Amino acid sequence: MLGRVFGRNKKTEADPEPAENPAAEADDAHGRRGVTESKGRPTPSRRQQEAARHQPLVPKDRKAAKVNERQARREDRLYAQRRMASGDERYLPQRDRGAQRAFIRDWVDARFCMAEMLMPIAILALVFMLIPTGLQEIGMAAFYALLVMVVLDSLLMVTGLKRAVRNKFGTVQSGSGFYALTRSINWRSTRMPRPRVRRGQRPS
């Protein structure tokens, strides 16, 4: 009995084996506790977080918000128009894009086109037709004569233009003649994109 008692005392007096710590193992597997990976951006301050939480989804002054939005759209539209007028490819319509189109615009802008006078001639002819005198016949004759000159000048322009485009690029893009005619009819000051060459300054 004493031996059993002493034996139990020896077992109880022996140092127990250290218990496993699951939290420590988790820390070893995943790194030190309390350390998080970087987010790649600075952590917002408490004041910024509170301001974001209290920011209303719908603005208080809807009228002012609409005015600001309308002003922003107007500024974007004006900026796009300025870039288009300067010839920026990113803001040009599809029909105006490309090196050949830019060359055609320079070719047309470098010469005086009789087609520019088509609208003033038509207005003068209309005025002469309203005058109840013998000037009607003279006005109509002058109108038809100038119209023939416009047609001949446009044909010469398109012919020379296609020859120049073929020499520079090897091929002529489809619709080049019509594109040149539609630009030549407009007054030089109203053409878009704006002319970038002076009259007589033929593109090379």
C-alpha positions in Angstrom: 0.0 0.0 0.0 2.8 2.4 0.9 4.4 1.6 -2.4 1.3 2.3 -4.3 0.9 5.6 -2.4 4.5 6.5 -3.0 4.1 5.4 -6.6 1.1 7.7 -7.1 3.0 10.5 -5.4 6.0 10.0 -7.8 3.6 10.2 -10.8 1.9 13.3 -9.5 5.2 14.9 -8.6 6.6 14.3 -12.0 6.6 17.3 -14.3 3.7 17.2 -16.8 4.5 17.3 -20.5 3.9 20.8 -22.0 0.5 21.0 -23.7 0.3 21.9 -27.3 -0.8 25.5 -28.0 -3.0 25.6 -31.1 -2.9 29.4 -31.2 0.8 29.3 -31.4 0.7 26.8 -34.3 -1.7 29.0 -36.1 0.6 31.9 -35.6 3.5 29.9 -37.0 1.6 28.8 -40.0 0.1 32.2 -40.9 2.7 34.6 -39.5 2.7 36.8 -36.5 -0.7 37.5 -35.1 -2.0 41.0 -35.7 0.1 41.6 -38.8 -2.0 42.2 -42.0 -0.8 42.4 -45.6 -0.5 45.8 -47.1 -3.5 47.1 -49.1 -1.4 49.1 -51.5 -3.1 52.4 -50.4 -3.0 54.5 -47.3 -5.5 53.7 -44.6 -8.1 56.4 -44.4 -8.3 58.4 -41.2 -11.1 58.1 -38.8 -12.5 61.5 -39.9 -12.5 60.4 -43.5 -14.3 57.2 -42.7 -16.9 59.0 -40.8 -17.4 61.6 -43.5 -17.8 58.8 -46.1 -20.4 57.1 -43.9 -22.4 60.3 -43.4 -22.2 61.4 -47.1 -25.8 61.3 -48.5 -26.4 59.2 -51.6 -28.8 61.8 -53.0 -27.4 65.4 -53.0 -29.3 67.8 -50.9 -29.6 70.5 -53.6 -30.7 68.5 -56.7 -31.1 71.7 -58.7 -27.5 72.7 -58.1 -26.3 69.2 -58.9 -28.1 69.2 -62.2 -26.6 72.6 -63.1 -23.1 71.4 -62.3 -23.7 68.2 -64.3 -25.0 70.2 -67.3 -22.0 72.6 -67.1 -19.6 69.6 -67.0 -21.2 68.1 -70.1 -21.0 71.5 -71.9 -17.3 71.8 -71.0 -16.6 68.3 -72.3 -18.5 69.0 -75.5 -16.6 72.3 -76.1 -13.3 70.6 -75.4 -14.1 67.8 -77.9 -15.1 70.5 -80.5 -11.8 72.3 -80.1 -9.8 69.1 -80.4 -11.8 68.2 -83.5 -11.2 71.6 -85.0 -7.4 71.2 -84.5 -7.5 67.9 -86.3 -7.0 65.5 -83.4 -7.6 62.0 -84.7 -9.2 60.9 -81.4 -12.0 63.4 -81.8 -12.6 63.3 -85.5 -15.5 61.4 -87.1 -14.7 58.2 -88.9 -14.9 59.7 -92.4 -12.3 62.3 -91.5 -9.7 60.0 -90.0 -6.5 58.8 -91.7 -3.5 60.2 -93.5 -5.2 60.3 -96.9 -8.1 62.3 -95.5 -5.7 64.8 -93.9 -3.8 65.1 -97.2 -7.1 65.7 -99.1 -8.1 68.5 -96.7 -4.7 70.2 -97.1 -5.0 69.9 -100.9 -8.4 71.5 -101.0 -7.5 74.2 -98.5 -4.4 75.1 -100.4 -6.3 76.2 -103.6 -9.1 78.6 -104.4 -12.2 76.6 -105.3 -14.9 78.0 -107.5 -17.4 75.8 -105.5 -17.0 78.2 -102.6 -18.9 80.8 -104.7 -21.8 78.4 -105.5 -24.0 79.6 -102.6 -23.4 83.4 -103.2 -24.0 82.9 -106.9 -27.3 81.1 -106.2 -28.4 83.9 -103.9 -27.6 86.5 -106.5 -29.5 84.6 -109.2 -32.5 84.4 -106.9 -32.4 88.2 -106.4 -32.2 88.8 -110.2 -35.2 86.5 -110.7 -37.3 88.6 -108.3 -36.6 91.8 -110.2 -39.3 92.4 -112.8 -37.1 93.8 -115.5 -34.9 92.5 -118.3 -32.1 91.8 -115.7 -33.6 88.4 -115.1 -32.2 86.9 -118.3 -28.8 88.5 -117.6 -28.8 87.1 -114.1 -29.7 83.6 -115.1 -27.2 83.6 -117.9 -24.4 84.6 -115.5 -25.6 82.0 -113.0 -25.4 79.2 -115.6 -22.0 80.4 -116.8 -20.6 80.4 -113.3 -22.2 77.0 -112.6 -20.3 75.6 -115.6 -17.1 77.1 -114.3 -17.7 75.5 -110.9 -18.2 72.1 -112.5 -15.0 72.4 -114.6 -13.0 73.6 -111.7 -14.2 70.8 -109.5 -13.3 68.2 -112.1 -9.8 69.6 -112.4 -9.4 69.6 -108.7 -10.6 66.0 -108.2 -8.4 64.8 -111.1 -5.3 66.5 -109.8 -6.1 65.4 -106.2 -6.4 61.7 -107.1 -3.1 61.8 -109.0 -1.3 63.4 -106.1 -2.9 60.9 -103.6 -1.9 57.9 -105.8 1.7 59.2 -106.1 2.0 59.7 -102.4 0.1 56.7 -101.0 0.0 54.2 -103.9 -3.8 53.8 -103.8 -6.8 56.2 -103.6 -9.2 55.6 -100.8 -12.8 55.1 -101.8 -14.9 58.2 -101.7 -11.9 60.6 -101.9 -13.4 62.6 -104.7 -16.7 63.2 -103.0 -14.9 64.0 -99.8 -12.9 66.7 -101.5 -16.0 68.1 -103.2 -18.0 68.4 -100.0 -15.1 70.2 -98.4 -14.6 72.6 -101.3 -18.2 73.7 -101.3 -17.9 75.0 -97.7 -16.4 78.4 -97.1 -12.8 78.2 -95.9 -13.7 79.8 -92.6 -16.4 77.3 -91.8 -14.5 74.1 -92.7 -14.0 71.4 -90.0 -11.4 70.5 -89.1 -9.9 73.9 -89.6 -7.5 74.5 -92.5 -3.9 74.2 -91.4 -2.3 75.4 -94.7 -2.4 78.7 -96.4 -3.7 79.2 -100.0 -1.0 78.2 -102.4 0.8 76.0 -99.9 0.4 72.6 -101.5 1.0 69.6 -99.3 4.0 67.5 -100.1 
